[in-house]
Amino acid sequence: MTAAFVWFAVAVPLGKHTLWGHLLAIFSTPQAKDLADGTREQAHKVAERMREEMHPPDMAQPRPPAPVPPSAPPPAHPPAHKTPTKKSPRP
């Protein structure tokens, strides 16, 4: 299907040009180039505005890392762990 359309676009004359020739003629006019330039310019403005909204200038600057609090000294005596013992039944 796609191959048939491509063949039609480049091989079958439609008046003085093929479909491809007409498209090239249309899109190479100064008006089409102006439209493309204006669209590109507006797209860049919108993209920049979105970047600014997503990353405000104050957030864009890297912040210095937060100071690391000094670690507490290890306890002098580790807590004693009592292991539960199984009580034997009394006779």
ChimeraX commands (.cxc) that place a marker at each C-alpha (Angstrom):
marker #1 position 0.00,0.00,0.00 radius 0.5
marker #1 position 2.75,2.45,0.98 radius 0.5
marker #1 position 4.85,1.45,-2.02 radius 0.5
marker #1 position 1.91,2.13,-4.34 radius 0.5
marker #1 position 1.39,5.58,-2.85 radius 0.5
marker #1 position 5.10,6.44,-3.16 radius 0.5
marker #1 position 5.09,5.29,-6.80 radius 0.5
marker #1 position 1.96,7.38,-7.49 radius 0.5
marker #1 position 3.48,10.45,-5.80 radius 0.5
marker #1 position 6.67,10.39,-7.85 radius 0.5
marker #1 position 5.59,8.83,-11.17 radius 0.5
marker #1 position 2.07,9.96,-12.09 radius 0.5
marker #1 position 1.86,13.48,-13.52 radius 0.5
marker #1 position -0.91,15.66,-12.11 radius 0.5
marker #1 position -0.92,18.56,-14.54 radius 0.5
marker #1 position 2.60,19.98,-14.96 radius 0.5
marker #1 position 4.06,18.13,-11.96 radius 0.5
marker #1 position 3.75,14.91,-10.02 radius 0.5
marker #1 position 2.30,15.00,-6.52 radius 0.5
marker #1 position 5.86,15.16,-5.18 radius 0.5
marker #1 position 6.68,18.03,-7.57 radius 0.5
marker #1 position 3.62,19.97,-6.45 radius 0.5
marker #1 position 4.51,19.49,-2.78 radius 0.5
marker #1 position 8.08,20.65,-3.39 radius 0.5
marker #1 position 6.82,23.72,-5.25 radius 0.5
marker #1 position 4.36,24.57,-2.48 radius 0.5
marker #1 position 6.76,24.09,0.43 radius 0.5
marker #1 position 9.62,25.95,-1.20 radius 0.5
marker #1 position 7.68,29.23,-1.50 radius 0.5
marker #1 position 8.74,32.20,0.66 radius 0.5
marker #1 position 5.40,32.03,2.48 radius 0.5
marker #1 position 5.92,28.38,3.44 radius 0.5
marker #1 position 9.45,29.14,4.62 radius 0.5
marker #1 position 8.14,32.08,6.66 radius 0.5
marker #1 position 5.51,29.81,8.21 radius 0.5
marker #1 position 8.16,27.23,9.13 radius 0.5
marker #1 position 10.46,29.88,10.63 radius 0.5
marker #1 position 7.65,31.44,12.66 radius 0.5
marker #1 position 6.49,28.05,13.92 radius 0.5
marker #1 position 10.03,27.09,14.91 radius 0.5
marker #1 position 10.51,30.41,16.75 radius 0.5
marker #1 position 7.26,30.03,18.69 radius 0.5
marker #1 position 8.05,26.41,19.55 radius 0.5
marker #1 position 11.39,27.50,21.02 radius 0.5
marker #1 position 9.64,30.20,23.10 radius 0.5
marker #1 position 7.09,27.71,24.41 radius 0.5
marker #1 position 9.81,25.17,25.22 radius 0.5
marker #1 position 11.84,27.79,27.10 radius 0.5
marker #1 position 8.77,28.92,29.05 radius 0.5
marker #1 position 8.02,25.30,29.99 radius 0.5
marker #1 position 11.63,24.78,31.12 radius 0.5
marker #1 position 11.40,27.87,33.32 radius 0.5
marker #1 position 8.12,26.70,34.86 radius 0.5
marker #1 position 9.44,23.20,35.47 radius 0.5
marker #1 position 12.79,24.42,36.85 radius 0.5
marker #1 position 12.55,27.94,38.30 radius 0.5
marker #1 position 15.87,29.86,38.26 radius 0.5
marker #1 position 16.38,29.49,42.02 radius 0.5
marker #1 position 16.03,25.71,41.72 radius 0.5
marker #1 position 18.22,25.51,38.65 radius 0.5
marker #1 position 21.34,26.55,40.57 radius 0.5
marker #1 position 23.03,23.69,42.37 radius 0.5
marker #1 position 22.88,24.07,46.10 radius 0.5
marker #1 position 25.81,23.28,48.34 radius 0.5
marker #1 position 25.38,20.02,50.18 radius 0.5
marker #1 position 23.86,20.21,53.64 radius 0.5
marker #1 position 26.41,20.03,56.44 radius 0.5
marker #1 position 26.76,16.56,57.85 radius 0.5
marker #1 position 26.18,16.53,61.61 radius 0.5
marker #1 position 29.00,14.96,63.59 radius 0.5
marker #1 position 28.24,11.39,64.42 radius 0.5
marker #1 position 27.55,10.55,68.04 radius 0.5
marker #1 position 30.36,8.70,69.79 radius 0.5
marker #1 position 29.74,4.98,70.26 radius 0.5
marker #1 position 28.33,4.02,73.67 radius 0.5
marker #1 position 30.95,3.13,76.28 radius 0.5
marker #1 position 29.31,-0.20,77.06 radius 0.5
marker #1 position 27.13,-1.88,74.49 radius 0.5
marker #1 position 23.76,-2.85,75.90 radius 0.5
marker #1 position 23.60,-6.41,77.14 radius 0.5
marker #1 position 21.36,-8.60,75.06 radius 0.5
marker #1 position 19.49,-11.19,76.99 radius 0.5
marker #1 position 18.64,-14.26,75.04 radius 0.5
marker #1 position 15.31,-15.70,76.05 radius 0.5
marker #1 position 15.83,-19.07,77.69 radius 0.5
marker #1 position 13.48,-21.97,77.58 radius 0.5
marker #1 position 12.24,-22.82,81.04 radius 0.5
marker #1 position 12.10,-26.44,81.86 radius 0.5
marker #1 position 8.96,-27.74,83.56 radius 0.5
marker #1 position 9.35,-28.36,87.28 radius 0.5
marker #1 position 8.91,-31.90,88.49 radius 0.5
marker link #1:1,2 radius 0.2
marker link #1:2,3 radius 0.2
marker link #1:3,4 radius 0.2
marker link #1:4,5 radius 0.2
marker link #1:5,6 radius 0.2
marker link #1:6,7 radius 0.2
marker link #1:7,8 radius 0.2
marker link #1:8,9 radius 0.2
marker link #1:9,10 radius 0.2
marker link #1:10,11 radius 0.2
marker link #1:11,12 radius 0.2
marker link #1:12,13 radius 0.2
marker link #1:13,14 radius 0.2
marker link #1:14,15 radius 0.2
marker link #1:15,16 radius 0.2
marker link #1:16,17 radius 0.2
marker link #1:17,18 radius 0.2
marker link #1:18,19 radius 0.2
marker link #1:19,20 radius 0.2
marker link #1:20,21 radius 0.2
marker link #1:21,22 radius 0.2
marker link #1:22,23 radius 0.2
marker link #1:23,24 radius 0.2
marker link #1:24,25 radius 0.2
marker link #1:25,26 radius 0.2
marker link #1:26,27 radius 0.2
marker link #1:27,28 radius 0.2
marker link #1:28,29 radius 0.2
marker link #1:29,30 radius 0.2
marker link #1:30,31 radius 0.2
marker link #1:31,32 radius 0.2
marker link #1:32,33 radius 0.2
marker link #1:33,34 radius 0.2
marker link #1:34,35 radius 0.2
marker link #1:35,36 radius 0.2
marker link #1:36,37 radius 0.2
marker link #1:37,38 radius 0.2
marker link #1:38,39 radius 0.2
marker link #1:39,40 radius 0.2
marker link #1:40,41 radius 0.2
marker link #1:41,42 radius 0.2
marker link #1:42,43 radius 0.2
marker link #1:43,44 radius 0.2
marker link #1:44,45 radius 0.2
marker link #1:45,46 radius 0.2
marker link #1:46,47 radius 0.2
marker link #1:47,48 radius 0.2
marker link #1:48,49 radius 0.2
marker link #1:49,50 radius 0.2
marker link #1:50,51 radius 0.2
marker link #1:51,52 radius 0.2
marker link #1:52,53 radius 0.2
marker link #1:53,54 radius 0.2
marker link #1:54,55 radius 0.2
marker link #1:55,56 radius 0.2
marker link #1:56,57 radius 0.2
marker link #1:57,58 radius 0.2
marker link #1:58,59 radius 0.2
marker link #1:59,60 radius 0.2
marker link #1:60,61 radius 0.2
marker link #1:61,62 radius 0.2
marker link #1:62,63 radius 0.2
marker link #1:63,64 radius 0.2
marker link #1:64,65 radius 0.2
marker link #1:65,66 radius 0.2
marker link #1:66,67 radius 0.2
marker link #1:67,68 radius 0.2
marker link #1:68,69 radius 0.2
marker link #1:69,70 radius 0.2
marker link #1:70,71 radius 0.2
marker link #1:71,72 radius 0.2
marker link #1:72,73 radius 0.2
marker link #1:73,74 radius 0.2
marker link #1:74,75 radius 0.2
marker link #1:75,76 radius 0.2
marker link #1:76,77 radius 0.2
marker link #1:77,78 radius 0.2
marker link #1:78,79 radius 0.2
marker link #1:79,80 radius 0.2
marker link #1:80,81 radius 0.2
marker link #1:81,82 radius 0.2
marker link #1:82,83 radius 0.2
marker link #1:83,84 radius 0.2
marker link #1:84,85 radius 0.2
marker link #1:85,86 radius 0.2
marker link #1:86,87 radius 0.2
marker link #1:87,88 radius 0.2
marker link #1:88,89 radius 0.2
marker link #1:89,90 radius 0.2
marker link #1:90,91 radius 0.2
view
